[in-house]
Amino acid sequence: MLSVTKEFLKNNFNISDKVLELSEKALGDIECVFNRIDKIREYNQIKVLKAMQSERLSDTHFTNSTGYGYGDIGRDALEAIYARVFNAEDALVRPNVISGTHAITLALTGNLRPGDTLMYITGAPYDTLLQVIGVEGENLGSLKEFNIDYKEIALKNNKIDVEKVVEELKKDPSIKMVGLQRSTGYDYRPSITIDEIKEATKAVKEAREDVIVFVDNCYGEFVDVLEPTDVGVDLIAGSLIKNIGGGIAPTGGYIVGKREYVTQASYRLTSPGIGKEAGATLGVIRHMIQGLFHAPHVTAEALKTAIFCSRMMELSGYDVCPGSFDKRSDIILAIKFGNEKDLVNFCKGIQKGSPVDSFVECEPWEMPGYTSKVIMAAGAFNQGSSIELSADGPIREPYIAYMQGGLTFDHGKTGVMIGLSNVLNNK
């Protein structure tokens, strides 16, 4: 780091010499990990480039449809490109899919029917899905209210309990869909790797070929050279304000997989019989396509930010998951603070290091869809974008912050140093 940079950080962001020294050591320690990320990034960038070339992408595809949106060639090209990138039959990629939770809900409600059972095999899903399934809440239109049952199989030593999964599939013929969550949500454990997804999918299909294997792919796109659809998964879903939107897509979500399952999901987005044939894009197609093009690079920057933060916190004596040298399957880093004060101060520090709303003091609040108060630091160009540097955590023991994102590593590194400094300076 240049001396002029160090002085600027000390004078303008109240970063101590200790934190600057930790930064230099951390960067030296993780150089080999960064080299591995760069190789994955290069492959994924070339994969996206080839998909766009194969669909003969042109500026005529940057359309601005209104009304019903019939014949929107940009929308159709975008979805064909997504299908190629994910090595799948079809894709649904729309600006009116408002979040990852919305995309997952469409995948579930579109493909499950009364009398069916959904079985999650990675433990309990993310908090915002509990009301969708019907574990919590009443009279919300949950799966449970439409007589769709739910089961979950806990992880065994942080791995999918494949033997138990097969046992349940053979015992219960009502199981129509097996769900996996690739990232950890608000758990403190490693995320589910592509190899684990492959093994579980193979076991499910050998036990029951008719069962749909679905993966919540949020935070996992372009972290590896393979995606779940490359290893036999039938259907995946995610958000465009996470990895796949590259920080450019202003909104949107996607569902990718086998054509029959994507079609069924599209009937829930629009209406039965219309499906993918309609839906105005209102001028955002260029941003969605350009975001996809940038996504491999931006995801690599976010990964480097997470790994740098992991090493910085390890050197500072905190427990983190995953560790700085562990294999990753998503961009999220969990930091165990053990007390509310440090958790809140770290998140406030991340907010101070943001390009947008850096002057705002984030506070814990009762956020819709969550069971505990949550603090969220997110000074993002796109509201709620978690491919941009952000940190959040439920205000409950053991007081874990979940950090993700970083459009550029230089900003991510600075934000992490400010976050750690805000903890140490308020001890």
LINHU-V734346 format. One record per residue. N is the residue number from 1. RES is the residue in one small letter. SS is DSSP state (H for helix, E for strand, - for the rest). PHI is phi as a letter, one per 40 degrees, with the letter a starting at -180 (* if undefined). Layout:
N_RES_SS_PHI, N_RES_SS_PHI
This chain:
1_m_-_*, 2_l_-_c, 3_s_H_c, 4_v_H_c, 5_t_H_c, 6_k_H_c, 7_e_H_c, 8_f_H_c, 9_l_H_c, 10_k_H_c, 11_n_H_c, 12_n_H_b, 13_f_H_b, 14_n_-_f, 15_i_-_c, 16_s_-_c, 17_d_H_d, 18_k_H_c, 19_v_H_c, 20_l_H_c, 21_e_H_c, 22_l_H_c, 23_s_H_c, 24_e_H_c, 25_k_H_c, 26_a_H_d, 27_l_H_c, 28_g_H_c, 29_d_H_c, 30_i_-_b, 31_e_H_d, 32_c_H_c, 33_v_H_c, 34_f_H_c, 35_n_H_c, 36_r_H_c, 37_i_H_c, 38_d_H_c, 39_k_H_c, 40_i_H_c, 41_r_H_d, 42_e_H_c, 43_y_H_c, 44_n_H_c, 45_q_H_c, 46_i_H_c, 47_k_H_c, 48_v_H_c, 49_l_H_d, 50_k_H_c, 51_a_H_c, 52_m_H_c, 53_q_H_c, 54_s_H_c, 55_e_-_c, 56_r_-_f, 57_l_-_d, 58_s_-_b, 59_d_H_c, 60_t_H_c, 61_h_H_c, 62_f_-_c, 63_t_-_c, 64_n_-_a, 65_s_-_c, 66_t_-_b, 67_g_-_f, 68_y_-_c, 69_g_-_g, 70_y_-_c, 71_g_-_g, 72_d_-_c, 73_i_H_c, 74_g_H_c, 75_r_H_c, 76_d_H_c, 77_a_H_c, 78_l_H_d, 79_e_H_c, 80_a_H_c, 81_i_H_c, 82_y_H_d, 83_a_H_d, 84_r_H_c, 85_v_H_d, 86_f_-_c, 87_n_-_f, 88_a_-_b, 89_e_-_c, 90_d_E_a, 91_a_E_a, 92_l_E_b, 93_v_E_b, 94_r_E_b, 95_p_-_c, 96_n_-_c, 97_v_-_c, 98_i_-_c, 99_s_-_a, 100_g_H_c, 101_t_H_d, 102_h_H_c, 103_a_H_c, 104_i_H_c, 105_t_H_d, 106_l_H_c, 107_a_H_c, 108_l_H_c, 109_t_H_c, 110_g_H_c, 111_n_H_b, 112_l_-_b, 113_r_-_b, 114_p_-_d, 115_g_-_g, 116_d_-_c, 117_t_E_b, 118_l_E_c, 119_m_E_b, 120_y_E_c, 121_i_-_b, 122_t_-_b, 123_g_-_g, 124_a_-_c, 125_p_-_c, 126_y_-_d, 127_d_H_d, 128_t_H_c, 129_l_H_c, 130_l_H_c, 131_q_H_c, 132_v_H_c, 133_i_H_c, 134_g_-_h, 135_v_-_c, 136_e_-_b, 137_g_-_g, 138_e_-_b, 139_n_-_f, 140_l_-_b, 141_g_-_g, 142_s_-_c, 143_l_-_d, 144_k_H_d, 145_e_H_c, 146_f_H_b, 147_n_-_g, 148_i_-_b, 149_d_E_c, 150_y_E_b, 151_k_E_b, 152_e_E_a, 153_i_-_b, 154_a_-_c, 155_l_-_c, 156_k_E_b, 157_n_-_f, 158_n_-_g, 159_k_E_b, 160_i_-_c, 161_d_-_c, 162_v_H_d, 163_e_H_c, 164_k_H_c, 165_v_H_c, 166_v_H_c, 167_e_H_d, 168_e_H_c, 169_l_H_c, 170_k_H_c, 171_k_H_c, 172_d_-_b, 173_p_-_c, 174_s_-_c, 175_i_E_c, 176_k_E_b, 177_m_E_b, 178_v_E_b, 179_g_E_b, 180_l_E_b, 181_q_E_b, 182_r_-_c, 183_s_-_c, 184_t_-_c, 185_g_-_g, 186_y_-_c, 187_d_-_c, 188_y_-_b, 189_r_-_a, 190_p_-_c, 191_s_-_c, 192_i_-_c, 193_t_-_c, 194_i_H_c, 195_d_H_c, 196_e_H_c, 197_i_H_c, 198_k_H_c, 199_e_H_c, 200_a_H_c, 201_t_H_c, 202_k_H_c, 203_a_H_c, 204_v_H_c, 205_k_H_c, 206_e_H_c, 207_a_H_c, 208_r_-_a, 209_e_-_c, 210_d_-_c, 211_v_-_c, 212_i_E_c, 213_v_E_c, 214_f_E_b, 215_v_E_b, 216_d_E_c, 217_n_-_c, 218_c_-_d, 219_y_-_g, 220_g_-_b, 221_e_-_c, 222_f_-_g, 223_v_-_c, 224_d_-_b, 225_v_-_c, 226_l_-_b, 227_e_-_b, 228_p_H_d, 229_t_H_c, 230_d_H_c, 231_v_H_b, 232_g_-_h, 233_v_-_c, 234_d_-_c, 235_l_E_a, 236_i_E_b, 237_a_E_a, 238_g_E_a, 239_s_E_b, 240_l_-_c, 241_i_-_c, 242_k_-_b, 243_n_H_d, 244_i_H_c, 245_g_H_c, 246_g_-_g, 247_g_-_g, 248_i_-_b, 249_a_-_d, 250_p_-_c, 251_t_-_a, 252_g_-_h, 253_g_E_a, 254_y_E_b, 255_i_E_b, 256_v_E_b, 257_g_E_i, 258_k_-_c, 259_r_H_d, 260_e_H_c, 261_y_H_c, 262_v_H_c, 263_t_H_c, 264_q_H_c, 265_a_H_c, 266_s_H_c, 267_y_H_c, 268_r_H_c, 269_l_H_c, 270_t_-_b, 271_s_-_a, 272_p_-_d, 273_g_-_g, 274_i_-_b, 275_g_H_f, 276_k_H_c, 277_e_H_c, 278_a_-_b, 279_g_-_h, 280_a_-_c, 281_t_-_b, 282_l_-_f, 283_g_-_g, 284_v_-_c, 285_i_H_c, 286_r_H_d, 287_h_H_c, 288_m_H_c, 289_i_H_c, 290_q_H_c, 291_g_H_c, 292_l_H_d, 293_f_H_c, 294_h_H_c, 295_a_H_d, 296_p_H_d, 297_h_H_c, 298_v_H_c, 299_t_H_c, 300_a_H_c, 301_e_H_c, 302_a_H_c, 303_l_H_c, 304_k_H_c, 305_t_H_c, 306_a_H_c, 307_i_H_c, 308_f_H_c, 309_c_H_c, 310_s_H_d, 311_r_H_c, 312_m_H_c, 313_m_H_c, 314_e_H_d, 315_l_H_c, 316_s_-_c, 317_g_-_g, 318_y_-_c, 319_d_E_c, 320_v_E_b, 321_c_E_a, 322_p_-_c, 323_g_-_c, 324_s_-_c, 325_f_-_b, 326_d_-_c, 327_k_-_c, 328_r_-_b, 329_s_-_b, 330_d_-_a, 331_i_-_c, 332_i_-_c, 333_l_E_b, 334_a_E_b, 335_i_E_b, 336_k_E_c, 337_f_-_c, 338_g_-_g, 339_n_-_a, 340_e_H_c, 341_k_H_d, 342_d_H_c, 343_l_H_d, 344_v_H_c, 345_n_H_c, 346_f_H_c, 347_c_H_c, 348_k_H_c, 349_g_H_c, 350_i_H_c, 351_q_H_c, 352_k_H_c, 353_g_-_c, 354_s_-_c, 355_p_-_c, 356_v_-_b, 357_d_-_f, 358_s_-_c, 359_f_-_c, 360_v_-_c, 361_e_-_c, 362_c_-_c, 363_e_-_b, 364_p_-_c, 365_w_E_a, 366_e_-_c, 367_m_-_c, 368_p_-_d, 369_g_-_g, 370_y_-_b, 371_t_-_c, 372_s_-_b, 373_k_-_d, 374_v_E_b, 375_i_E_b, 376_m_E_b, 377_a_E_b, 378_a_-_a, 379_g_-_c, 380_a_-_b, 381_f_-_c, 382_n_-_b, 383_q_-_d, 384_g_-_g, 385_s_-_c, 386_s_-_b, 387_i_-_c, 388_e_-_c, 389_l_-_d, 390_s_E_a, 391_a_E_a, 392_d_E_a, 393_g_E_a, 394_p_E_c, 395_i_-_c, 396_r_-_a, 397_e_-_c, 398_p_-_c, 399_y_-_f, 400_i_E_b, 401_a_E_c, 402_y_E_b, 403_m_E_b, 404_q_E_a, 405_g_-_g, 406_g_-_h, 407_l_-_c, 408_t_-_b, 409_f_H_c, 410_d_H_d, 411_h_H_c, 412_g_H_d, 413_k_H_c, 414_t_H_c, 415_g_H_c, 416_v_H_c, 417_m_H_c, 418_i_H_c, 419_g_H_c, 420_l_H_c, 421_s_H_c, 422_n_H_c, 423_v_H_c, 424_l_H_c, 425_n_-_c, 426_n_-_b, 427_k_-_c
